[in-house]
Amino acid sequence: MGKKSSFSGRDRKRGTQASSVECDEIQLYLGTSHPPVAAVFPASYRVAAASLGFSMVVRNLGEFCSVHRFFLQNGQFISPDTRRSLRDYSMIYLSVAFEPDLMAISEALVCSGLVGLTRQRGHMDPIVIGGGVGVSLASKLAAAVLDISIAGEGDALLINGETVMMLLAREGARILLSTGGFNRSAGIERIADALMSEAVDSSVALTHPIGDVGGICLNVRGKSDLSKPVGSAFVSPDSEFSSIYLLEITRGCPGGCRFCFACHGYAPFRAAPLNSILAEINNLPERGVKGVGLVGAASCRHPQLGRIVESIAARDLRWTISSLSAEMVPDLDPLVLKSQKSVSIALESGSPEIRGFINKRGSVNSCLDALPFIASAGIRELRIYVMLGIPGETAADICMTADVIREIGETFRQLAGGGKTLVSVNPFIPKPGTPMWDQPMAGRKTIKNGVAVLRDRVGSSAVLKTESLETAFLQAFIGRLDDPFPLLGGEIGRREIEESVTR
């Protein structure tokens, strides 16, 4: 089942050129049927292999087509599966994880010999389809780049038992096999008609976010029951999670934080059925997979988490959990923490007033109470997430956050015998579909001053890492766009973007 593949790509997160790699890739769901279609991810192979959104696209396409994957390398899309160019495909399916990815997609399509904007494509140009969180958060920008965009859950069920994404794959295959030949406009209309005829009641709405100059948007209001949980389509030692099979066991979050799209965009919180999860684990190949990553914004809240990790342990595999709620750690089965190399806790703020404003459940003390259990499990690395620039935040609030981080770092170092605490500092970004969507961001100076306070008061008790302010401002700006074309045309500068979203 393993297959040698050679691919050179750019790791977007690190911004460095990766060397060519030879890896024993385990291909699980790439499909074998014809016709071939292109599944595209706007980042490197290494990042794509760690994306469940991309795996969902590949697995659904594989039901009806032979899937050729394309990844971003040196500004254009390159495939490890074929020597064909992206220009040779009539159907292109994209997974969009972040709002700015849509800009990169438009540019990379042009560099790959294709047309970057929907309004400029002709009848014989390929149909470009995309979905993912980035589309849900930036519908107007998506409509400028994608012929068909999917906002919402692509694995929501239709009347015939298929998912939205499976129908798009099936209809795409039928269009390509049509004896009448390929016609882009007719194909888009056919796909839209098929989807609307098989939608459950009003579970899918068809809109034109920017009118006739853009593509259509399929607003999926239906929710997946996770009866077929999303798992990796391929597993690679060259992934960000080396040789780890990723498996979504929960979706959404019951926490209710007012800034969080996972809480509001994917409500209600759902847990995948235990039997479906165990079937995925039991069907893993004997070789090539070293562990299972249990994915979900609130994966630690799965009611049968203990049973799940027991089944993974029975396969002699290790496991990781993507998120932990501090207040739940003392009540977790000790086995759950046993295989963890690190634990992540979303503190957000050390100020009780700010935590109350954003509806952050639990108390600061719950984070401290969790530390003995984390350390006793042999975990030596703790990751903490905090936000700066939350509306109403004062200098005193930031000082309280710094003091809590310092106390956590010093306590964990002592309990874990030199344990390390890493802190990711992010600016507050208003997201569409959340109660805090209409709130402004803090300005650059405010954020930088806040970071300086944290560094000064935290000292050596923890290592702080900050995120790009330019990217944060751009995400907020994209979500509020009315006309996406000036941004895509490079007519809007960084200063204008920042000034439009900050207070």
C-alpha positions in Angstrom: 0.0 0.0 0.0 3.0 2.3 0.5 4.2 4.2 -2.5 7.5 6.1 -3.1 6.9 9.7 -4.0 9.3 12.5 -4.7 8.2 16.1 -4.2 9.8 19.4 -3.5 7.7 22.1 -1.9 7.6 25.3 0.0 6.6 25.1 3.6 4.3 28.2 3.9 4.6 28.4 7.7 8.4 28.3 7.8 8.8 30.3 4.6 11.8 28.2 3.6 12.5 26.1 0.5 12.2 22.4 1.3 14.5 20.0 -0.4 13.3 17.1 -2.5 12.1 14.3 -0.3 11.8 10.6 -0.8 9.0 9.2 1.4 7.0 6.1 1.9 3.6 7.7 1.5 0.6 5.6 2.4 -2.1 6.4 -0.1 -5.5 5.5 1.3 -8.2 7.2 -0.7 -6.9 8.6 -4.0 -9.3 6.8 -6.2 -8.7 4.6 -9.2 -11.6 5.4 -11.5 -11.5 7.7 -14.5 -11.7 10.5 -15.5 -8.9 12.2 -13.7 -9.6 15.4 -11.8 -7.3 17.8 -9.9 -7.4 18.3 -6.1 -5.5 21.4 -5.2 -4.1 22.8 -2.0 -2.7 26.3 -1.8 0.4 25.4 0.3 3.2 22.8 0.4 2.8 19.0 0.4 4.0 19.0 4.0 1.1 21.3 5.1 -1.5 19.6 2.9 -0.8 16.2 4.4 -1.8 17.7 7.7 -5.1 19.2 6.4 -8.3 17.2 7.0 -10.2 19.6 4.8 -8.0 18.6 1.9 -8.3 15.0 2.8 -12.1 15.3 2.7 -11.9 16.7 -0.8 -9.6 13.9 -2.0 -11.7 11.1 -0.4 -14.9 12.3 -1.8 -13.4 12.8 -5.3 -11.9 9.3 -5.1 -15.4 7.8 -5.0 -15.9 8.7 -8.7 -12.6 9.8 -10.1 -8.9 9.3 -10.3 -7.4 12.1 -8.1 -4.3 13.9 -9.0 -3.1 16.2 -6.2 -1.5 19.6 -6.8 0.5 21.6 -4.2 1.9 25.1 -4.2 5.6 25.3 -5.1 7.5 28.4 -6.1 4.2 30.2 -6.8 2.6 27.6 -9.0 0.7 24.3 -8.6 2.8 21.2 -9.1 1.8 17.5 -8.7 3.7 14.5 -7.3 1.1 12.2 -9.0 1.4 13.1 -12.6 3.5 15.0 -15.2 0.4 16.7 -16.5 0.0 20.4 -16.0 -3.0 21.9 -14.2 -4.0 23.3 -17.6 -4.9 19.8 -18.7 -7.8 19.4 -16.3 -11.4 20.5 -16.9 -12.4 20.1 -13.2 -10.3 21.6 -10.4 -11.3 21.2 -6.8 -9.7 23.3 -4.0 -9.5 23.2 -0.3 -9.4 26.7 1.3 -8.3 26.8 4.9 -7.7 30.5 5.4 -9.1 33.7 3.8 -5.8 35.0 2.3 -5.4 31.6 0.6 -8.0 32.8 -2.0 -5.6 35.5 -3.1 -2.7 33.0 -3.4 -5.0 30.7 -5.4 -5.8 33.4 -7.9 -2.1 34.3 -8.4 -1.0 30.6 -8.6 -3.7 29.8 -11.2 -2.3 32.5 -13.4 1.3 31.3 -12.8 0.1 27.8 -13.7 -1.2 29.0 -17.1 -4.9 29.4 -16.1 -7.2 32.3 -15.5 -7.3 33.7 -11.9 -10.7 35.3 -11.9 -14.1 33.8 -12.6 -15.3 36.8 -14.7 -12.4 36.4 -17.1 -12.8 32.7 -17.8 -14.1 31.4 -21.2 -16.4 28.5 -22.1 -13.5 26.1 -22.4 -11.7 27.0 -19.2 -11.9 24.6 -16.3 -14.6 24.7 -13.7 -12.9 25.8 -10.4 -14.7 24.6 -7.3 -13.6 25.2 -3.7 -14.7 24.9 -0.1 -13.4 25.1 3.4 -13.3 27.5 6.4 -11.7 30.2 4.2 -14.6 30.2 1.8 -17.2 30.4 4.7 -15.4 33.4 6.1 -14.8 35.2 2.8 -17.8 34.5 0.4 -17.3 37.6 -1.8 -13.6 37.0 -2.4 -14.3 33.4 -3.0 -17.0 34.3 -5.6 -14.4 36.3 -7.5 -11.9 33.4 -7.7 -14.1 30.2 -7.7 -16.8 29.3 -10.2 -18.6 27.3 -7.4 -17.8 27.9 -3.8 -19.1 25.9 -0.9 -19.8 27.8 2.3 -20.6 25.5 5.2 -20.1 21.8 5.7 -19.2 20.0 2.5 -19.9 16.6 4.1 -23.5 17.5 5.0 -25.9 14.8 3.8 -28.3 15.1 0.8 -31.6 13.3 0.2 -29.8 10.5 -1.7 -27.4 9.8 1.2 -24.5 11.4 -0.6 -22.6 14.4 0.8 -22.5 17.8 -0.9 -18.9 17.2 -1.9 -19.7 13.7 -3.2 -22.4 15.1 -5.5 -20.0 17.7 -6.8 -17.5 14.9 -7.6 -20.2 12.7 -9.2 -21.6 15.4 -11.4 -18.1 16.5 -12.3 -17.3 13.0 -13.5 -20.5 12.9 -15.5 -19.7 16.2 -17.2 -16.2 15.0 -18.2 -17.6 11.7 -19.6 -20.4 13.5 -21.5 -20.5 12.6 -25.2 -21.5 16.2 -25.9 -18.1 17.4 -24.8 -17.0 19.8 -22.1 -18.7 23.2 -21.7 -17.9 25.2 -18.6 -21.1 27.3 -18.4 -23.4 24.4 -19.0 -21.4 22.3 -16.5 -21.8 24.9 -13.7 -25.5 25.1 -14.4 -25.8 21.3 -14.3 -24.0 21.0 -11.0 -26.1 23.7 -9.4 -29.4 22.1 -10.6 -28.3 18.7 -9.4 -27.4 19.9 -6.0 -30.6 22.0 -5.5 -32.8 19.1 -6.6 -31.2 16.7 -4.1 -30.9 19.1 -1.1 -32.8 18.3 2.0 -35.6 21.0 2.3 -33.7 24.3 2.6 -30.4 22.8 3.6 -28.6 24.4 0.7 -29.2 27.9 -0.7 -27.7 29.1 -4.0 -26.5 32.7 -4.1 -24.5 35.1 -6.2 -22.4 37.0 -3.6 -21.1 39.6 -6.2 -23.7 39.3 -8.9 -23.0 38.3 -12.5 -19.3 39.1 -12.3 -18.6 36.2 -10.0 -19.3 32.6 -9.3 -22.1 31.0 -7.5 -22.0 30.2 -3.8 -23.6 27.1 -2.3 -24.5 28.0 1.3 -24.8 24.7 3.1 -27.0 25.1 6.1 -27.3 21.3 6.8 -24.9 19.7 9.3 -22.9 16.5 9.0 -23.8 13.8 11.6 -20.2 12.7 11.4 -21.4 9.1 10.8 -18.5 9.0 8.3 -15.8 10.8 10.2 -13.2 12.6 8.1 -9.8 10.9 8.1 -6.5 11.4 6.2 -6.5 10.5 2.6 -2.8 9.9 2.7 -0.2 9.6 5.4 3.4 10.7 5.0 6.6 10.9 7.1 7.1 14.3 5.4 3.9 15.7 6.9 3.9 18.3 9.6 2.5 15.4 11.7 4.9 12.7 10.6 3.2 9.4 9.7 0.2 10.3 11.8 -3.3 9.4 10.6 -5.6 12.4 11.4 -9.2 11.6 12.4 -11.9 14.1 13.2 -13.9 12.9 16.2 -15.8 16.1 17.1 -17.0 19.2 15.3 -17.8 22.6 16.7 -17.3 23.5 20.3 -19.7 23.8 23.2 -17.6 26.5 24.9 -19.5 29.4 23.4 -16.6 31.9 23.2 -18.0 35.0 21.6 -15.0 35.5 19.2 -14.7 31.9 18.0 -16.0 30.7 14.6 -15.7 27.0 15.6 -18.3 27.7 18.3 -20.7 29.6 16.2 -20.0 28.6 12.5 -20.1 24.9 13.3 -22.8 24.8 16.0 -24.1 22.6 17.4 -21.3 20.6 18.9 -21.2 17.0 17.6 -19.3 13.9 18.5 -18.7 11.2 15.8 -20.3 7.8 16.7 -17.9 5.5 18.5 -18.5 2.6 16.1 -17.5 4.8 13.1 -14.3 6.0 14.8 -13.3 2.4 15.8 -13.9 1.2 12.2 -11.5 3.9 10.9 -8.9 2.9 13.4 -9.3 -0.8 12.8 -9.0 -0.4 9.0 -5.6 1.4 9.2 -2.8 -0.4 7.4 -0.3 -2.5 9.4 2.7 -0.5 8.3 3.4 3.2 7.6 1.1 4.7 10.2 2.8 5.4 13.6 -0.1 7.1 15.4 -3.5 8.6 15.3 -4.2 12.3 15.7 -7.7 13.0 17.2 -8.9 16.2 15.7 -11.6 18.7 16.8 -11.9 22.1 18.3 -13.1 20.3 21.4 -11.9 16.7 20.8 -11.3 16.1 24.6 -15.1 16.4 25.1 -15.9 13.3 23.1 -18.0 11.2 25.6 -16.1 8.0 24.6 -12.6 9.4 24.5 -11.3 6.7 26.8 -12.6 3.9 24.6 -11.1 5.6 21.5 -7.6 5.8 23.0 -7.9 2.2 24.3 -8.5 1.0 20.7 -5.5 3.0 19.4 -3.3 1.6 22.1 -4.5 -1.9 21.2 -3.0 -1.3 17.7 0.3 -0.4 19.4 0.0 3.1 18.0 0.5 6.4 19.8 -2.2 9.1 19.8 -2.4 12.9 20.1 -5.3 15.1 21.0 -5.6 18.5 19.2 -7.2 20.4 22.1 -7.7 20.1 25.9 -9.9 22.1 28.1 -8.1 22.9 31.3 -11.1 22.4 33.5 -11.5 18.8 32.1 -8.0 17.6 32.6 -8.4 16.4 36.3 -11.3 14.2 35.2 -9.7 12.6 32.1 -8.8 9.0 32.1 -5.0 9.0 32.8 -4.5 6.9 29.6 -5.7 9.9 27.5 -2.7 11.9 28.5 -0.2 9.1 28.4 0.8 9.4 24.7 0.9 13.2 24.6 4.2 14.9 23.9 2.7 18.3 24.6 -0.6 19.8 25.8 -2.3 23.0 24.5 -4.5 25.2 26.7 -6.4 28.2 25.4 -6.0 30.8 28.2 -7.0 33.8 26.0 -6.7 36.2 28.9 -5.7 36.2 32.6 -8.2 38.9 33.4 -11.5 37.7 34.9 -13.3 40.7 33.4 -12.1 40.0 29.8 -12.7 36.3 30.1 -16.3 37.1 31.1 -16.7 39.5 28.2 -15.6 36.9 25.7 -17.6 34.2 27.5 -14.5 32.1 28.2 -15.6 29.2 30.5 -13.7 28.0 33.4 -11.4 30.1 35.6 -7.7 30.9 35.6 -7.4 28.6 38.6 -8.5 25.7 36.4 -5.4 26.1 34.3 -3.2 25.9 37.4 -5.2 23.0 38.8 -4.5 21.0 35.5 -0.7 21.3 35.8 -0.1 18.5 38.3 -2.0 16.0 36.1 -0.2 17.1 33.0 3.2 16.8 34.6 2.4 13.4 36.2 1.6 12.1 32.8 5.2 12.7 31.8 4.5 15.7 29.5 7.3 18.2 29.4 5.9 20.8 27.0 2.9 23.1 27.6 1.5 25.4 25.0 -0.7 28.3 25.9 -2.7 30.5 23.6 -3.5 34.1 24.5 -5.1 37.1 22.7 -4.3 40.8 22.8 -6.5 43.7 21.7 -9.8 42.3 22.9 -12.2 45.2 23.0 -12.2 46.9 26.4 -8.8 45.4 27.4 -6.7 47.7 29.6 -3.1 47.8 30.6 -4.1 46.2 33.9 -5.7 43.3 32.1 -2.6 42.6 30.1 -0.5 42.7 33.3 -2.9 40.1 34.8 -2.4 37.9 31.7 1.3 38.2 32.0 1.3 37.3 35.7 -0.8 34.2 35.1 1.5 33.1 32.3 4.5 33.6 34.6 2.8 31.6 37.4 1.9 28.8 35.0 5.4 28.7 33.5 7.2 28.6 36.8 4.8 26.0 38.3 5.0 23.7 35.3 8.8 24.0 35.2 8.9 22.9 38.8 6.3 20.1 38.5 7.6 18.7 35.2 11.3 18.8 36.1 12.3 21.6 33.8 9.2 21.5 31.7 8.9 24.2 28.9 6.0 26.6 28.4 5.4 28.1 25.0 3.0 30.9 24.5 1.4 31.8 21.2 0.3 35.5 21.3 -2.4 36.4 18.7 -4.3 39.6 18.1 -8.1 39.5 18.3 -9.6 39.1 14.8 -13.3 39.6 14.3 -14.8 36.7 12.3 -18.1 36.7 10.3 -20.8 34.7 12.0 -19.6 35.4 15.6 -21.1 37.8 18.1 -18.0 39.9 18.1 -18.0 40.3 14.3 -18.7 44.0 14.4 -15.9 44.8 16.8 -12.8 46.6 15.6 -9.3 45.3 16.0 -6.7 47.0 18.1 -4.1 49.0 16.3 -0.5 48.0 15.6 1.0 50.2 18.4 -1.5 48.8 21.0 -0.7 45.2 20.1 3.1 45.8 20.1 3.0 47.6 23.4 1.0 44.6 24.8 3.5 42.1 23.6 6.3 44.2 25.2 4.5 44.1 28.5 4.1 40.4 28.3 7.7 39.8 27.5 8.9 42.1 30.3 6.6 40.6 33.0 6.8 36.9 31.9 10.6 36.9 31.6 12.2 33.5 31.3 9.3 31.6 32.7 7.9 31.0 29.2 8.8 31.5 25.5 6.6 33.9 23.6 5.8 33.7 19.9 3.8 36.3 18.0 1.8 36.1 14.8 2.0 38.4 11.8 -0.1 41.6 12.3 -0.3 42.1 8.5 -1.9 38.7 8.1 -4.3 39.4 10.9 -5.4 42.7 9.5 -5.8 41.1 6.1 -8.1 38.4 7.4 -10.4 41.0 9.1 -10.4 43.1 5.9 -11.3 40.2 3.6 -14.3 39.3 5.8 -15.7 42.8 5.3 -15.1 43.2 1.6 -17.9 44.4 -0.6 -15.9 44.6 -3.8 -13.0 42.1 -3.9 -11.5 43.1 -7.3 -9.4 46.1 -6.1 -7.7 43.8 -3.5 -7.1 41.1 -6.1 -5.7 43.7 -8.4 -3.2 45.0 -5.9 -4.9 48.4 -5.6 -5.2 48.4 -1.8 -2.1 48.8 0.3 -1.3 47.6 3.8 -1.9 50.9 5.5 -5.4 51.2 4.0 -6.2 47.6 5.1 -5.0 48.3 8.6 -6.8 51.6 9.0 -10.1 50.1 7.8 -10.2 47.4 10.5 -8.6 49.0 13.5 -10.0 51.4 16.2 
